[in-house]
């Protein structure tokens, strides 16, 4: 039995470190006036201990944590 955390996107596709994902819904970024628009490509994601969250950087915001329910694998 493995303790590996399986992280999946909104369509059920498995995500791994370094994958690229696309935002499927406009998301307001807390603490900033930025909004991530639908279709924004996010490259080089990092998995966290929580299977519902990933860490990433975008052009506008560094050190962003996103919920996997709003992402699909690119």
DATAWO-V950451 format. One record per backbone hydrogen bond with DSSP energy under -0.5 kcal/mol. CO is the residue of the C=O (numbers start at 1). NH is the residue of the N-H. Records with the same first field share a line. If there is no record, write none. Layout:
# DATAWO-V950451
CO=NH  NH
This chain:
# DATAWO-V950451
5=7
7=15
9=12
13=9
15=7
16=19
18=44
19=45
20=74
21=42
22=72
23=39
27=36
28=30
29=32
34=29
35=37
36=27
37=40
40=23
41=43
42=21
45=18
46=55
49=51
50=53
52=68
53=48
54=66
55=46
56=64
61=58
64=56
66=54
67=70
68=10  71
70=24
71=10
72=22
